[in-house]
Amino acid sequence: MYLSKVYITLKPTVNDPQGLTIKGALHTLGFSNVEEVRAGKYIEIRIAANDLEKARAELQDMCKKLLANPVIENFRFDLEEIRPA
């Protein structure tokens, strides 16, 4: 079994209204040194696979087909083998 940690972020050229809202709130709270905020998504997925490369290929496919919008988002992931509890 593998645990994947997927990080999805907007591409640098895409406007990030959520990030701007967070930045504004941080400034309101007194964190005036914050210059930029980019918001994204973090997803954990457990994959029941016997082979690391198979799990990696499946996760890549999941990201391309559903988890990330390749037009406006980038993704990366970490994959680690875990022992079932």
C-alpha positions in Angstrom: 0.0 0.0 0.0 1.2 3.5 -0.8 0.3 6.9 0.6 0.4 9.7 -1.9 0.5 13.4 -1.0 -0.7 15.5 -3.9 0.0 19.2 -4.2 -2.0 21.2 -6.7 -1.2 24.9 -7.4 -2.3 27.5 -9.9 0.1 28.2 -12.7 2.1 31.4 -12.1 0.3 33.3 -14.9 -3.2 32.5 -13.5 -4.9 35.1 -11.2 -5.5 33.8 -7.7 -8.5 35.6 -6.1 -8.4 33.3 -3.1 -4.7 34.2 -2.5 -5.5 37.9 -2.8 -8.3 37.5 -0.2 -5.9 35.7 2.2 -3.2 38.3 1.7 -5.7 41.1 2.5 -6.9 39.3 5.6 -3.2 38.8 6.7 -2.5 42.5 6.2 -5.7 43.3 8.3 -4.3 41.2 11.1 -1.0 43.1 11.0 1.1 40.8 8.9 2.2 43.7 6.6 5.3 41.9 5.4 3.3 39.4 3.3 3.9 40.3 -0.3 2.1 37.4 -2.1 -0.1 34.5 -1.3 -0.9 31.6 -3.7 -3.6 29.2 -2.6 -3.7 25.6 -3.7 -5.0 22.1 -2.8 -3.5 19.3 -0.8 -4.9 15.8 -1.1 -3.9 12.5 0.5 -4.7 9.2 -1.3 -4.0 5.7 -0.2 -3.4 3.3 -3.1 -3.6 -0.4 -2.8 -0.9 -1.4 -5.2 2.0 -3.9 -5.0 4.4 -2.0 -7.2 5.7 1.5 -6.8 5.8 2.3 -10.5 2.2 1.1 -11.0 1.0 3.3 -8.1 3.0 6.2 -9.6 1.4 5.7 -13.0 -2.1 5.5 -11.6 -1.6 8.6 -9.5 -0.2 10.5 -12.5 -3.3 9.5 -14.4 -5.7 10.5 -11.6 -4.1 14.0 -11.5 -4.3 14.5 -15.2 -7.9 13.2 -15.5 -9.6 14.6 -12.4 -7.6 16.1 -9.5 -5.9 19.0 -11.4 -7.0 21.1 -14.3 -3.9 21.0 -16.6 -4.9 24.3 -18.3 -4.5 26.4 -15.1 -2.9 24.1 -12.5 0.4 22.3 -11.9 0.7 19.3 -9.7 3.3 17.2 -8.0 3.1 14.4 -5.6 5.1 12.3 -3.1 4.5 8.6 -2.8 5.6 6.5 0.1 5.1 2.8 0.9 3.1 2.3 4.1 2.2 -0.8 6.2 -1.6 -1.4 6.6 -2.7 -0.7 10.1 
